[in-house]
Amino acid sequence: MHQSSKRILLAGATGYIGRAVAAALLRAGHDVVALTRQSPTTDIDGYRWISADITAPGAMAAATSDLQFDAVISCIASRTGAPRDAWAVEHDANLQLLQAAVDSGATQFVLLSAICVQRPRLAFQHAKLAFETRLMASGIDYSIVRPTAFFKSLSGQIERIRNGKPFLLFGDGTLTACKPISADDLADYLIDCLHVPERRNQILPIGGPGPAITPREQGQLLFDLAGIEPTFKSVSPKLLSGIAAVLTPLAKLLPPVATKAEFARIGHYYATESMLLWDEQQQRYDADATPSTGNTTLREHYEAVLRDGIAGHEAGAHKLF
């Protein structure tokens, strides 16, 4: 589909989704200015790079003061999820980015959020929601995209099973489900927000193609594709809530412990909450009502990783095991 070219400021261009968005923007013929926390180590044709400490007051305004944009896409996210980092990045840095958008004359702001903000209990979720509220009240056209699980976050146990270890589950592995989406499919959805009128001034939950899948089904799929006899090991989610309960009082005396306590709460959240659309009236997650997009399935992703290796698909900070 041919679209008119726009000048886009892309924040978070070196992250997992940001890299895919940058590539998709270039393929679509857009003029991309990539904002990063630090300058890239290699030159990439087609991009103009600017760097700024996104958590420093005024840094984004200084970095973009002489530039004009048609739209801004924000893919920035907290690296740890710890309260201080979450509010500094998910809220404060995005506020700076919003002001830079307004100052530059941009008419659109596309925000990569997360579907888990539907039922917020964690610092990064509250920070995301607080910025979403500010964005919706700003007067600029917005698209708030709330994806489900990423393929990357479901790849952390591939090497475990190849090394003969069991696939780890919380509970029996059926407590939660998601409709995972590839980085490329999500990137295409994000940049289409620049041109699709129906996506303006909307909150947009989105998942990948196919039915919802539980962790046990993910493990079974991996074993089947790898040709390995399935073995599972169960871990109680109460282990994570117990760790959080023990660490939380200590965090008041030892601030570094706060990050570990929050990480335990994050782990417990993802162990017990599905990444699907929440039906407030029925008080349940609704897989059928969760919108889908894209073409690449989790099966195809697993097949590619098992064939070509894990490089480029490491779970990194998203890894729970």
Stockholm file with secondary structure:
# STOCKHOLM 1.0

chainA/1-321         MHQSSKRILLAGATGYIGRAVAAALLRAGHDVVALTRQSPTTDIDGYRWISADITAPGAMAAATSDLQFDAVISCIASRTGAPRDAWAVEHDANLQLLQAAVDSGATQFVLLSAICVQRPRLAFQHAKLAFETRLMASGIDYSIVRPTAFFKSLSGQIERIRNGKPFLLFGDGTLTACKPISADDLADYLIDCLHVPERRNQILPIGGPGPAITPREQGQLLFDLAGIEPTFKSVSPKLLSGIAAVLTPLAKLLPPVATKAEFARIGHYYATESMLLWDEQQQRYDADATPSTGNTTLREHYEAVLRDGIAGHEAGAHKLF
#=GR chainA/1-321 SS CCCCCCEEEEESTTSHHHHHHHHHHHHTTCEEEEEESSCCSSCCTTEEEEECCTTSTTHHHHHHTTCCCSEEEECCCCSSCCHHHHIIIIIIIHHHHHHHHHHHTCCEEEEECCGGGGSCCSHHHHHHHHHHHHHHTSSSEEEEEEECCBTGGGCTTHHHHHTTCCEEEETTSCSCCBCCBCHHHHHHHHHHTTTCGGGTTEEEEEBCSSSCBCHHHHHHHHHHHHTCCCCEEEECHHHHHHHHHHHHHHHHHCHHHHHHHHHHHHHHHHHHSCBSEEETTTTEEETTTSCBCCSCCHHHHHHHHHHHCSTTCCCGGGCCC
#=GC SS_cons         CCCCCCEEEEESTTSHHHHHHHHHHHHTTCEEEEEESSCCSSCCTTEEEEECCTTSTTHHHHHHTTCCCSEEEECCCCSSCCHHHHIIIIIIIHHHHHHHHHHHTCCEEEEECCGGGGSCCSHHHHHHHHHHHHHHTSSSEEEEEEECCBTGGGCTTHHHHHTTCCEEEETTSCSCCBCCBCHHHHHHHHHHTTTCGGGTTEEEEEBCSSSCBCHHHHHHHHHHHHTCCCCEEEECHHHHHHHHHHHHHHHHHCHHHHHHHHHHHHHHHHHHSCBSEEETTTTEEETTTSCBCCSCCHHHHHHHHHHHCSTTCCCGGGCCC
//
